[in-house]
Amino acid sequence: MRPEAKARRKIEALERRRAMIDHLIEFVRTHPMSVDGGDLFPLAHRTGLRFDYAVIRPLWDKNKNGVILRLEKWLEDWESQYGEAFEWMGVSKDRIVSEDVTNIPDEQLSKMLDDIHCELIPEDCEEEQ
């Protein structure tokens, strides 16, 4: 492969990473209520938003030729609690809550996150009631 072609491929990969960061920045800007309890977290070759019970993972969608933000259920000890739904090097369909939360209104996303929280950590919701 020629050096120019290698350089072009590297530039395209960097532009995709920048697009993911820009998309996440805009998401945080437009969803302040929902992202309040989340922290920026390094994921494989990208940065996502992690909560104690969920993660919002930016992904490059080849079909849309753009970025999507996938909402997944997540616990630090997922494998020990939900071993049957654990997939090494992948995410089971049971864990995916929404393929793209980019255009979901902030209030609706907050409700989705609360529902996931109560499902995965029920003792937190029992204390509130």
C-alpha positions in Angstrom: 0.0 0.0 0.0 1.3 3.4 -0.9 2.2 5.9 1.9 -0.5 8.3 0.7 -3.2 5.7 0.9 -2.0 4.7 4.4 -2.1 8.3 5.5 -5.6 8.8 4.1 -6.9 5.7 6.0 -5.3 7.1 9.3 -6.9 10.5 8.7 -10.3 8.9 8.1 -10.0 6.9 11.3 -9.1 10.0 13.3 -12.0 11.9 11.7 -14.4 9.1 12.9 -13.0 9.4 16.4 -13.4 13.2 16.3 -17.0 12.7 15.1 -17.8 10.4 18.0 -16.4 13.0 20.5 -18.3 15.9 18.8 -21.5 13.8 18.9 -21.0 13.0 22.6 -20.3 16.7 23.4 -23.6 17.7 21.6 -25.5 15.0 23.4 -24.2 16.2 26.8 -25.1 19.7 25.9 -28.7 18.8 24.9 -29.3 16.3 27.7 -28.1 18.0 31.0 -30.6 16.3 33.2 -29.9 12.7 31.9 -26.1 12.9 32.0 -26.0 14.4 35.5 -25.2 11.1 37.2 -22.8 9.8 34.5 -19.1 10.1 34.3 -16.9 10.2 31.2 -15.3 6.8 30.9 -12.7 5.4 28.5 -14.0 2.5 26.4 -12.2 0.6 23.7 -10.9 3.3 21.4 -13.6 5.8 22.4 -15.1 7.7 25.4 -18.5 7.0 26.7 -20.8 8.0 29.6 -20.9 5.5 32.4 -23.5 5.3 35.2 -23.5 2.8 38.1 -26.0 0.7 36.1 -25.8 1.8 32.5 -23.4 3.0 29.8 -24.0 5.2 26.8 -21.5 4.0 24.1 -20.8 6.0 21.0 -20.5 3.8 17.9 -19.8 4.4 14.2 -22.8 3.1 12.2 -21.6 2.2 8.7 -25.2 2.2 7.4 -25.9 5.7 8.5 -22.3 6.8 7.9 -22.5 8.6 11.2 -22.4 8.2 15.0 -25.0 6.5 17.2 -25.2 6.5 21.0 -26.2 3.1 22.2 -27.7 2.7 25.8 -26.7 -0.5 27.5 -27.3 -2.0 30.9 -24.1 -2.2 32.7 -22.8 -3.3 36.1 -19.2 -3.6 37.3 -19.8 -7.2 38.3 -22.1 -8.1 35.4 -20.6 -11.5 34.7 -21.1 -12.7 38.3 -24.7 -11.5 38.5 -25.9 -12.2 35.0 -23.5 -14.9 33.8 -26.0 -16.3 31.3 -26.3 -13.0 29.5 -22.5 -12.4 29.4 -20.8 -12.5 26.0 -17.1 -12.2 25.8 -16.0 -9.6 23.3 -19.6 -8.6 22.7 -22.8 -7.3 24.1 -25.8 -9.5 24.3 -29.2 -8.3 23.0 -30.6 -8.5 26.6 -28.2 -5.7 27.6 -29.1 -3.2 24.8 -31.8 -0.9 25.9 -31.8 1.4 22.9 -29.7 1.4 19.7 -29.6 5.2 19.5 -30.6 7.7 22.2 -29.4 10.7 20.4 -32.9 12.1 19.5 -34.7 10.9 22.6 -35.9 13.9 24.8 -34.0 14.5 28.0 -37.0 13.7 30.2 -37.7 10.4 28.5 -34.1 9.4 28.7 -34.0 10.2 32.4 -37.0 7.9 32.9 -35.3 5.1 30.9 -32.2 5.5 33.1 -34.3 5.4 36.3 -36.1 2.3 35.1 -32.7 0.6 34.4 -31.5 1.7 37.8 -34.5 0.2 39.5 -34.3 -3.0 37.5 -30.6 -3.7 38.2 -30.2 -2.2 41.7 -33.7 -2.7 43.2 -32.5 -1.9 46.8 -31.8 1.7 45.8 -35.5 2.1 44.6 -36.9 0.4 47.7 -35.0 2.9 50.0 -36.5 5.9 48.1 -40.1 4.6 48.6 
